[in-house]
Amino acid sequence: MLCPCATLTYSLNRCGEEIRDHERSPSTSSASAEAAIEQYCTTIALAVTGHTPGHLIGTSFLAPYLVPRIARAAGVSYSVPPCADSSNAVGVAVSRYSLALTVHADSGRRRLLVNGAMKEYHCPWDDEALVAYGKGEVRRMAVSAGASLEDLDRVEISALSSYDVIRAGRRESHITDLVVGISPGVSAVVR
């Protein structure tokens, strides 16, 4: 059985490859490591054959180790460009910072939860004010994480629902649930 912390890199190292700091890979049996690699490659090969490609081009750091196995299992030709390992870096470099916050507000109990954590809130409890609060929190978190200011205009509401709680013919509270965030995509800085 594979160690729960075993990754494909660790498994490949256990099977004889020398990827990065290969001596630090957790110890697991070669048979378990080979089984994990085989399962991964077979799963990906099934997905590949569903698209009937004529040729498979491998990108990522592990492409030279995994793509030959995947292509063989899928019955297609393949190539791994010399710069395959840089594709991850390119994706990170051009991606916009993305995040989502879930906000739950209960005006009757005076509770505001953001991603499940209780927050101080001293503004009106109507939907418009809560949406503004949620967008402001997303912007604040994104800036503190290093997001580009040009990408902050992409803050959007992806879900919003609200209702009144009525007891004995009286409005007891207003409940608002919303999901606000910056969706993944290419950063405005590189466009």
N, C-alpha and C positions, 0 to 999 in steps of 0.2 A: 504494500500500500504506500502511496506517495505521501510524503510529509505535507501537511496542509500549507506550508509556506513554499513548497516547491513550485517553481515557475518553469516555463519552457526552456529558459536559459539554463537553469539548474539541471533540468532533465537532460538537455543536450550535452552539458558538461559531464554529467554522470555517464553518458554513453560515449565519451571519448573526445568530444570537442574541447577546445580551450578558448572559451569566450570570456572576455574581460578578466576579472579576478576569479578564474575558474576554481582555484583552491578553496574559496570560501563557500562554494555551493554546498547546501546541506546534503548530508549523506542519505542516500536512499538506494535501494537495490537497482541494479542495471535493468532488470526485467521490468520493474515498476516504472522506471524512467522511460524505457522504450515503449511501454504500453501507453503512457500518457502522451508521448509524441505521436504515436500511431493513431490514437483516438482523435487528437487535435487535427492531424493532417487528413484523416478520413472524413471528419466532419466538414472541414473546409472544402475538400475535394467534391463532396456531395453538393455543396452550394455552388461550386464552380461549374459542375456539369449541368446544373439547372439552367445555366445561361449559355451553354454550348459555345464557349470561346474557341477560336482557332489557335490562340497563343496566349500564354499567361506571362505577364511581366511582373516580377517581384520587386516590391519596395519595402523597406524597413530594415532595421538592424539585423533581424534574424532571417531575412529573405534568403541569403545564400545557403542557410542550413535547412530551411523548411520548404521553400518553393520547389526544389527538385522532387521531394517526396510527394508534395501536393499534386504537382503536375503529373507525376507517374501514376498516382492513384486516380486522377481525373482523366488520364489518357490524352493529355494535350502536351504540346511543346511549350518550352518556357525560356525566358532569359531573365537574368538579374543584372541590371546595369551596374557599372562600377560605383556609381554614386547612390546606390539604393538606400544606404543607411542614412542619407541626408534628408530623405522625404519626411521623416518625422519632424525634423528641425524646421523645414519649410512650412509645414502645417502649423506648427506652433508660432512661427514668426509672423504669419499673415492672419492668424485667427484673432477675432475680437474677443475680449474678455466676456464670458457669459455666466450668468447666474440666475437663479429664480428664488423668490421668497414667497412663502405661503403666509398670509396674514388672516387671523381670525379675531374679530372684534365683537364684544358683547357689551353693549352700552348699559344694560341693567346691572351687570356685575362689575362694570368698569374694568374689564379685562381686555388686554390686547396681547395676543400671542403672535410672535414672528418666528416662523420655523419651530414652533413648539415652545419657545422661550418667552416668559413673561417680560413685557416691556413697559416702561413709563410712557404714559400718553396723556397730554393735557390739552388736546384740541377737540373740536366738535366731533361727534360720533356719526355724522352723516357719511354716506358713501363717497361723496366728492372729496371730503377732507381725508378720509381713510385711503383713497386712491392716491392723493397727493402725498400723504405720509409714506405709503409703500414705495412710490416712485422715488421719493427723496432718500429713503433707506437704501434702495438699490444703487442709486447714484453715489451715495456716501461710501457704501461698501466697495463699489467698483473702483472709485478713486483711491481709496486706502489700499487697495490691492494692486494699484498701478495701471488701471485701465486708461486708455486714451480718452481725453475729453471729447474728441470728435465722435466717439462711439456712444456717448451718453444720451444722445438724442434717440437712440434705439430702445429706450426703456418702454415696455409695452405691458398691457394687462392681457393675460391669456385666459383668465377665468374670473368671473365676478358673479356672486349671488348674494342676495340679501333678503331678509324678511323681518317682519315685526312679530314679536311674541305677545299675544293677547291673552290676558287672564281676567276673568270676571268682567269682560267687556271693556277692559282698559289696556292700553298699550304699556306693557311692562318693560320691554327692551327692544333693541334693534340689533339683529345679528348680521354681520357682514363677513363673508369669506372671499378672499381674492388671491390670485397668483399673479405676481408682477415680476418682470425680469428683463434681462437682455438676452435675446436668443443668439445661438451660435451663428457664426458667419465670418466673412472676411472683414478685417478691420478697415475703417475709413482711412486710416493712415496710409495704407498701401494701395488704395484705389486711385 
